[in-house]
């Protein structure tokens, strides 16, 4: 809320840690939003295929609804599945891209409708399944570790937190549209913290109800909610939950595809990317070129890549961004203690940022080696682009050079 301009953590890093760190976090956010939207599009495709099958009985061909590539843990390389392309994932990506090109007002109306639908369905599931909760299913509340890291126990909780972290990637994207809010100093803290609180309560409620209805040992399946619905005996509830999932994933894609072009916009505005990335449509007032470009790349990724690779990249990219933001909070308190702060981090200037950096960094350590390698490769590509183009065209650097005395 102190820096109410488009760009999310990129702009914050620029103001606190300088241009190079800002480029690193901006390039990381490009990965987070782009791959995150692609991941969600693949999940959306799975729920849509299941919904069509339940309602109409049609079995959509796997060749057109699944990824042609999968990651083999045994052989440590990508294998071909025989499928052609995940067409539903491509469809939803292009549809939402078109809506975003039309503008924030149209996007907000669409998003408001699907948010109402998904929240209603979540509340419906909680209300329908709550009477069937059995207390013995929660005992022991933390199952004993089996002797292997991540197999139940405390280590299982930590590894589970890394996977669940994906559900929280959209909250920082709210700040990417800071310039388009009426009162960002007031609205951003309310929007981020309010939505975070509501979603956390709903996440915990669904998890408690589901594990109370069905023993946790039976929930390692692609659609665990279906098991909870089966206990209720309400046949139509499964379709309702699928509608909620479709609506919910659509809203997540909306947020991610909304935030991505605005990162490009901010970086181009600072001269780190070509000026075309900051071009705004004269009538619609949206960054149409980067929105369309982002949508097309996301559609290709969602149509071709497997969800495990996409999801792991999204989580690791988000955690890395959060680590840098936590350091930025502390640095800004030290460098500019005089700045007016509409919202102050509770617990003093260091406690929560330090804990945030430690927890985020700790979760990064639990990622697979191949995921860390992919992140390293992506960041290396970004640094090459920065030193070959961004550093030379930086407006900040040009301003500094212009102010230097002759011969200085």
Order of alpha helices (4+ residues) and beta strands (2+ residues): alpha-alpha-beta-beta-alpha-alpha-alpha-alpha-alpha-alpha-alpha-alpha-alpha-alpha-alpha
